[in-house]
Structure formats: structure tokens, C-alpha cells
Amino acid sequence: MQQEAVQAFLTLPGIVGLALMDGRSRPYFCGVDRFLNFQQKEALAQGILQVIETIPEGFDAFEFQFSGHCAYIYKLQRGIVLLVLTHSDLIAAEYLRVIKDLKATLEEDITNAIATFRLIAGSLTLSGAAYQTTTPAVGVTVSAPELALPPAPIVAAVDNGAALPGPEIATAGLPTLKQMQAALNQLSQFTTGYLGNHVITNYWKSTRPTPDLLPYLQIGRDAQFSLDLALTPDPQQRLSLEAQKWVQTWVAAFVKRCAIVMRDFPTLVQQKALTAEQRALLFPA
């Protein structure tokens, strides 16, 4: 079951490769031979383990940039660490769903997880591969045969088991996820009084911008927004400026869609639907 799950994961768009390491035996990489040579892989694994040792208890997922790719590392049971290397084709919402399933599959039989990766790594190793030798980006440097990976390259760390492939890094003065959720729910509740839950839910879904920067912000059948606690960081975490602009773009498209049915809807929203603070959150100045 583990072998099939790993091989299926490797076929997803945006997935470059995987690695599993336990800090004792050498790590087993699957699918990354086209990008990293042996020394780079070993050094990367050692750097990751060193970084994890410096992170406070409670955090079990991290994100950083490496050699033009985005890397996610997850702490599994018994000190085992899973590395996922991705590129720009990654679909965030799909990734968050599938990585959760993969982690669960590995942890069902964590004792045999290393053996599974050893078997797959042996079957996927490419002979004569063109290895990557360029200098990695942003805080990760290679001086063959060694690679330095200090804690600085980490750009996101969450304690819920899922690194977020988005720019949600806390920024002072910006709204928290909880505040944004409350403002969206107020707007949605106001609108359902005119058009009903089913219609409003469909309007929210059809106008959602891509790429999805907040995949854990979900709209239910009751036209209310919720935060997926399996995926979201702390609800009190502040959004990045880019994430707030993404929400504002979504709100603008939603209001425009509603205005097709109710011509005076934009005016109603500005005058009656929201508080002054909520308007400032959902509409650009």
C-alpha cells in the first residue's frame, strides 16, 4: 500500500521528488536524481535534520526555498522526516489534500516506511542523469561537496502537520485570518437575505481567484466561511499583504456577479452590509 501511495504521489503535477530519513541510516530519495547529485542529497538531508533540531516542540512542518524549488519537510512518528521537493506547477489545494493522505499512509506502518523508500529509490534511480550544479536560491548555498543549510531559509512553519504553499507570513497591521473570515461571513450572510444560500455559495465558488492563496478558507453549503483546522495555521495569524489583496479581488468579483441580478447591490454592500472596519478589510482603499 505504501509503495503504491508513494509512486502515485510522484506522478502529481509539481512534485519533483521525495526523501525519507531517520537520522541514523542514510536518507532514501525518490525521483530527485535528475536535479541533485549524491553529495548534494546527503548534505541537504543533514542540513534538514540540523534545522529540525533547532525548532521548538509543537512545530512539525516547514517550508523553504532550495535550488529554485520549494521544499516541504514533515516530522513523522519516531523521529522520521519526510521531504517533498516541488516546483511551480504545484497545485496548492490538491497538494494539501494528497500530502495529508500520504503522511497518514506512511504512519500506518512507520516501521516499514524506510524499507518502502529503499525499494522505490532503487527502482527510480536514473543512471547517467544530468545533475544540477547551479547555486541554489535564497539562503541555501552549495560549495561542492558541502551544502550549508542554516535555519534562515525556512519561510513558513506551522504546528498542524501541513506546510502551506502560500505567502501567509504574519505582517503587523494586517488582519488576522479570523478577522477576515468574520468579515466575509458578514457579507455572505447579508447577501443570502436577497438571493439565498445556494445561489450565494455558487457565486462565491465561481468567482474564487486562481491561483488559490488561501485553500484552507472554505465556503460551505450554508454560504458561511470556515477554516479547515487540518490545514490552516493559527486563526489569529495575520495575513500577508498579497493574501489580503487576493481576498479583496475575490470580494470584488463576487459583488460584480451579484450585481448582475441586483443592480444596486454594490451600494447596499457599502451602506448596510458591513462595519467600517470590515469594509476596510474587504475593499481596497
Order of alpha helices (4+ residues) and beta strands (2+ residues): alpha-beta-beta-alpha-beta-beta-beta-alpha-alpha-beta-beta-beta-alpha-alpha-beta-beta-alpha-alpha-alpha
